Amino acid sequence: MNLRIVVILLVLGLVMAGAALVVHQREASTTPAGQLGQPLLKNLKASDVASISIREPKSGITLEKKGERWSVAERNGFPADLAKVSELVIKAIGLRVGQSEPLGEKDRVRLELAEPGKDGAGTLVEYRGADGKPLARLLVGKKYFKSEPENPARALADGRFVLLPEDPKIVYTVADPLAFATAKTSEWVSREGVAIERIKSLEVKLAGGETWKIERASDGPDWKLAGAKPGDKLDTSRANAASYSLNSLAIEDLAASAKPEDNGLDKPELVTAATFEGLTYTLRIGKLADDKYPVQVQVEGALEKSDKPDAKKPERLERERSLKDFVVLIQKSKLADTLKKRGELLEQKKQGTKK
């Protein structure tokens, strides 16, 4: 066989191999051209959704609609973040069919699309109607990247691999990272916390037994330290900071346990703030963990009449009163200026310089 014939045979072999590859790729792709860009969850409507279940391999959460509000079932009906729940529904409705491929059992594990409770499990998101029956189900798997990043766990994905449980042999790629596919309560609880405004007196009882109290006659910087000793001079800026820090106490999460002994609330620090509006707030503050304090909130009194009433204040007050049934977690930095020792509120004496 001469060299010319060998070359011809090699070229023919390559052509045939390429043609076989093209045929194989066409057969493997299961996405008809007419389905590309079509809704993935065809029959899902926002108005029909009454609850949402999110199940990860080791945890789960249920969001329930009650009237116009959403709540977290596993946290005794604590209010959910309405904006995030709305996004959870809207994004699901907006998912479009992208590339799809046949899915084998080994691939299900690799792409983290196995059912909850099995190896390689994904996150099952289920939308239910008022009758409790599923409207749509979506199994969310591994992140999809157009190019592999250095740290896939931390990188923002270009999309996700997903599966419809009703059609478990097909995997879809969607162009959305689906960050909502998480059962962490911190991602779903409402962050609206406590706003203690126009404080008239502030008393702090630290867990070690130390107590201090500041008060003022008007809504200004004229703070006085109760029981001040000769030589004690209150640092007004620190008194202001101790008071104003309570104006906005956002909720980071809810404590996993409501038992006082689990959170240090059996021996709490106490913060009592009385306002010019006739309200008294008591904060029971437990043991610091992961830069967050477990806190119980109690609100007493009634709003006094005002020449300039705040229309939103009664609604906010009602929400703040409802917090008494929960142990909320508040960032350490939010309470740092309030939980100071008595001596830290005083003006520090300047040391003389040696000549």
Secondary structure as UniProt FT lines:
FT   HELIX           3..28
FT   HELIX           33..35
FT   TURN            36..37
FT   TURN            42..43
FT   HELIX           46..48
FT   STRAND          51..55
FT   STRAND          60..66
FT   TURN            67..68
FT   STRAND          69..72
FT   HELIX           73..75
FT   TURN            76..77
FT   STRAND          78..80
FT   HELIX           82..94
FT   STRAND          100..102
FT   HELIX           105..110
FT   TURN            111..112
FT   TURN            116..117
FT   TURN            119..120
FT   STRAND          123..128
FT   TURN            130..131
FT   STRAND          134..144
FT   TURN            152..154
FT   STRAND          159..163
FT   TURN            165..166
FT   TURN            168..169
FT   STRAND          170..174
FT   TURN            179..180
FT   HELIX           185..187
FT   STRAND          199..205
FT   TURN            207..208
FT   STRAND          211..215
FT   STRAND          224..225
FT   TURN            226..227
FT   TURN            230..231
FT   HELIX           236..244
FT   HELIX           245..247
FT   STRAND          253..254
FT   HELIX           260..263
FT   TURN            264..266
FT   STRAND          269..275
FT   TURN            276..277
FT   STRAND          279..285
FT   TURN            290..291
FT   STRAND          292..301
FT   TURN            311..312
FT   HELIX           313..322
FT   HELIX           323..325
FT   STRAND          328..331
FT   HELIX           332..335
FT   TURN            336..338
FT   HELIX           342..345
//
